[in-house]
């Protein structure tokens, strides 16, 4: 069987002296693995770097087999990202987040979000806000989406300032004020449809604290995992950049 798709290089594993197993996030076929013959060659190594976008052809006799990839680069940004410490940690975090998804499980909207994140990773203003949005999207795709549309207590859609750490539902400032010490702060930019207003460093930190709570509780801990080192490194670089 054979399929063709757009993909993002997430990582590589050496196989033998000349080949690699490539891990891609693809638009229509989800996270996929495949053998790339000669993947360790000087010709192919620059293309097979995490963060690059490719056109992929996957072939195998049976669907459940590893299969082979034939790849063609479409946006080779990895070299530029390697020169930026925050972007480098961001690429590693992107891969760690996407590996939380089941293999071969299509998530086309999440693929498009990931491409958008990649294209702004070297932008210290937009990159962190988009990464926080990606974590929200990962939670939603895994069935643990937060309900930020209206207040859980009053039904109001205005002045939402908190999130319940138990239910994941938004709470208005007035309704949540008496219990604010028990609630998670909700930065306003996470509720906007686009990043038309640049969030502050405090709002970015608040957003990662919010998404981190639910990633840890609902996704990582049940699998016996801890937060990826890349996540801690990425957030640390954001803090240093803001200083």
RAKA-V19149 format. One record per residue. N is the residue number from 0. RES is the residue in three letters. PSI is psi as a letter, one per 30 degrees, with the letter a starting at -180 (999 if undefined). Layout:
n=<N & N>
res=<RES & RES>
psi=<PSI & PSI>
This chain:
n=<0 & 1 & 2 & 3 & 4 & 5 & 6 & 7 & 8 & 9 & 10 & 11 & 12 & 13 & 14 & 15 & 16 & 17 & 18 & 19 & 20 & 21 & 22 & 23 & 24 & 25 & 26 & 27 & 28 & 29 & 30 & 31 & 32 & 33 & 34 & 35 & 36 & 37 & 38 & 39 & 40 & 41 & 42 & 43 & 44 & 45 & 46 & 47 & 48 & 49 & 50 & 51 & 52 & 53 & 54 & 55 & 56 & 57 & 58 & 59 & 60 & 61 & 62 & 63 & 64 & 65 & 66 & 67 & 68 & 69 & 70 & 71 & 72 & 73 & 74 & 75 & 76 & 77 & 78 & 79 & 80 & 81 & 82 & 83 & 84 & 85 & 86 & 87 & 88 & 89 & 90 & 91 & 92 & 93 & 94 & 95 & 96 & 97 & 98 & 99 & 100 & 101 & 102 & 103 & 104 & 105 & 106 & 107 & 108 & 109 & 110 & 111 & 112 & 113 & 114 & 115 & 116 & 117 & 118 & 119 & 120 & 121 & 122 & 123 & 124 & 125 & 126 & 127 & 128 & 129 & 130 & 131 & 132 & 133 & 134 & 135 & 136 & 137 & 138 & 139 & 140 & 141 & 142 & 143 & 144 & 145 & 146 & 147 & 148 & 149 & 150 & 151 & 152 & 153 & 154 & 155 & 156 & 157 & 158 & 159 & 160 & 161 & 162 & 163 & 164 & 165 & 166 & 167 & 168 & 169 & 170 & 171 & 172 & 173 & 174 & 175 & 176 & 177 & 178 & 179 & 180 & 181 & 182 & 183 & 184 & 185 & 186 & 187 & 188 & 189 & 190 & 191 & 192 & 193 & 194 & 195 & 196 & 197 & 198 & 199 & 200 & 201 & 202 & 203 & 204 & 205 & 206 & 207 & 208 & 209 & 210 & 211 & 212 & 213 & 214 & 215 & 216 & 217 & 218 & 219 & 220 & 221 & 222 & 223 & 224 & 225 & 226 & 227 & 228 & 229 & 230 & 231 & 232 & 233 & 234 & 235 & 236 & 237 & 238 & 239 & 240 & 241 & 242>
res=<UNK & UNK & UNK & UNK & UNK & UNK & UNK & UNK & UNK & UNK & UNK & UNK & UNK & UNK & UNK & UNK & UNK & UNK & UNK & UNK & UNK & UNK & UNK & UNK & UNK & UNK & UNK & UNK & UNK & UNK & UNK & UNK & UNK & UNK & UNK & UNK & UNK & UNK & UNK & UNK & UNK & UNK & UNK & UNK & UNK & UNK & UNK & UNK & UNK & UNK & UNK & UNK & UNK & UNK & UNK & UNK & UNK & UNK & UNK & UNK & UNK & UNK & UNK & UNK & UNK & UNK & UNK & UNK & UNK & UNK & UNK & UNK & UNK & UNK & UNK & UNK & UNK & UNK & UNK & UNK & UNK & UNK & UNK & UNK & UNK & UNK & UNK & UNK & UNK & UNK & UNK & UNK & UNK & UNK & UNK & UNK & UNK & UNK & UNK & UNK & UNK & UNK & UNK & UNK & UNK & UNK & UNK & UNK & UNK & UNK & UNK & UNK & UNK & UNK & UNK & UNK & UNK & UNK & UNK & UNK & UNK & UNK & UNK & UNK & UNK & UNK & UNK & UNK & UNK & UNK & UNK & UNK & UNK & UNK & UNK & UNK & UNK & UNK & UNK & UNK & UNK & UNK & UNK & UNK & UNK & UNK & UNK & UNK & UNK & UNK & UNK & UNK & UNK & UNK & UNK & UNK & UNK & UNK & UNK & UNK & UNK & UNK & UNK & UNK & UNK & UNK & UNK & UNK & UNK & UNK & UNK & UNK & UNK & UNK & UNK & UNK & UNK & UNK & UNK & UNK & UNK & UNK & UNK & UNK & UNK & UNK & UNK & UNK & UNK & UNK & UNK & UNK & UNK & UNK & UNK & UNK & UNK & UNK & UNK & UNK & UNK & UNK & UNK & UNK & UNK & UNK & UNK & UNK & UNK & UNK & UNK & UNK & UNK & UNK & UNK & UNK & UNK & UNK & UNK & UNK & UNK & UNK & UNK & UNK & UNK & UNK & UNK & UNK & UNK & UNK & UNK & UNK & UNK & UNK & UNK & UNK & UNK & UNK & UNK & UNK & UNK & UNK & UNK>
psi=<l & k & l & k & l & k & l & k & k & e & l & l & k & k & j & a & f & f & l & l & j & k & k & l & j & l & e & f & g & a & k & k & l & l & k & j & k & g & f & g & l & f & e & f & e & e & e & h & k & k & f & k & k & l & k & k & k & k & k & l & e & k & e & f & l & e & l & k & k & k & k & k & k & f & j & i & f & e & e & e & e & f & f & j & e & e & e & e & e & e & e & e & e & e & e & e & e & f & f & f & k & k & k & g & j & k & i & e & e & e & e & e & e & e & e & e & e & e & f & g & e & g & j & f & e & e & e & e & e & e & e & e & e & e & e & e & e & e & e & e & f & g & g & h & k & k & j & g & e & l & k & f & e & f & f & k & g & k & h & k & f & l & k & k & f & e & f & g & k & l & k & l & e & e & e & f & e & f & g & f & f & f & l & k & k & j & k & e & f & f & f & l & f & l & i & f & k & j & l & l & e & e & e & e & e & e & e & f & e & e & e & e & e & e & e & e & e & f & e & e & e & f & g & g & l & l & k & k & e & e & e & e & e & e & e & e & e & e & e & e & e & f & 999>
